[in-house]
Amino acid sequence: VETKKAELADDGYIFVTPFLDNQPSPLIYDSNGTLIWDGLVFATLGVTHDLTVCEYEGSPHLCFIDATQMRGFARGHGDILDPTYSIVQNVTSGNGVSSADQHEFRVIENGSTALITVYEQILFNTSTFGIQNVTWVTTGIFQEVDIASGQVLFQWSSIDHVPVNETYVLPKTTDISGDGQSNNTPWDYFHINSVDKNVEGDYLVSARHVKTIYKISGVDGHIIWRLGGKRSTFTMDYEFNFQHNARYRDDNGAATTISLYDNGSDDSLPEVRQTMPGYESVSSGIVAVVNTDTGTSTIIERYFSPGNQLSTSQGNLEFLPNGNRMIGMGSQPYVVEFTNNATGEGEVVFYAYLSLGADIIPQSYRVYKFPWSAQPASSPDLFAYSQTCNSQTVFYVSWNGATRVASWVFMTSNSTDGPFSQATSVPKVGFETIAMFQDFNAYSYVEAVDNKGTVLGRSPITVTFVPAPDLIYLCTDTACPAESNYTTATNQTCSTTGSK
């Protein structure tokens, strides 16, 4: 965390799904950068994307995509978890198309339906559009799916509505464009990357490779208007390129307010980028008004990262409950919160970056900030250690995902049958709290207590680990280092007769 102005920042936790590292988990952090929850166990297909708080069955849940990462897209499904971190629903694509993609899993309609995207490879003749030697094309599909039944309520496919010559990304020009020569390397002319729906039932679709945002009729799928790209319906006083995360913000008759993340560039090969117009040097979050009466679109807010970074893929702009704005920079590991520059100066009140080591630059498809309250179905984890049978006892305790723990109460005994008495109580500090008690105790458990003194949960009874005498030299009075030949099989059995 580089910048934090708590009095101006919105309350809430930071939700990220870093990937391109060796542990691609859905993660929740607090505003100090302290880990709250690591959901690696839910990355069953390899990676996760787009971790959000969603409204489902009348209460906040977690929603994210669990998927296998492909080149520029993914194959997977949506997961919905309740506040105990238990999966209560999976959401998959229907109508016989490919599995759901990473780019959108948005629970809407009070938690009854979800919007998902699909990348589908099809045979297609592009020669009539002046593009030769291409036989396979990726069409961008979105579906609105009934969560309870799995029924597809609406489906739209780009190839039926958007001609391939609207693209700015030709075959073999980027790492993800494909060459169109086979179903394994189809040409991705469209690259759908977000879907939203308004109260009238019309959809808002963003597609990166055509640099266009589309308003789609929820009745028959026809394109109501285009913003940006080669065939924009509107005259614009701004520009965006290779954008992501288009969202409805306000619909007022002819005037529609939307937001988007303007990447400004993509991952084109350098020799291609030099010959193409419309590349920017800095990425930004944009809020704009689209007016169908005047045929114009006007920018009303814009947010740049303090470091003026350029993210060539991914990213999002979020509206926070207190009116602040937040951008996640996708391929750049930064998250920035601003005051609203429509009503103020757009001051940076939170600036942080994801770090997984000097040689790893993680990416998070999107980043969010939400309030969240959870109590895991699992018990707190406790490890108790003593260097010898006459040393202090050191406790290490955590409860992955718990948000209401204020303090830990450690109960100890020299018999599994008890009685157990309180050894010490300490405030919760960080993801894992360390506590020390002056005497040796063979058995212990810990209680998680909230700020009102209510016990939220307790760990199982734990046997204190004591290293065998021939290995004590490896250890200190607080811990033993990780050694390949050092296992719990070397735990020393202590006589507790007469122990305090």
Salt bridges, closest charged atoms under 4 A:
ASP50 OD2 - ARG366 NH1 3.03
ASP66 OD2 - HIS77 NE2 3.75
ASP79 OD1 - HIS77 NE2 3.17
ASP101 OD2 - HIS103 ND1 2.40
GLU104 OE2 - ARG247 NH2 3.04
GLU104 OE2 - ARG366 NH1 2.90
GLU109 OE2 - LYS197 NZ 3.25
GLU144 OE1 - LYS197 NZ 2.81
GLU166 OE2 - ARG226 NH2 2.75
GLU166 OE2 - ARG231 NH1 2.98
ASP188 OD2 - HIS191 ND1 2.68
ASP196 OD1 - ARG106 NE 2.98
ASP220 OD1 - HIS222 ND1 2.60
ASP262 OD2 - ARG302 NH2 2.95
ASP267 OD1 - ARG208 NH2 3.45
GLU280 OE1 - ARG302 NH2 3.50
GLU301 OE1 - ARG325 NE 2.93
GLU337 OE1 - LYS369 NZ 2.64
GLU347 OE2 - LYS5 NZ 2.40
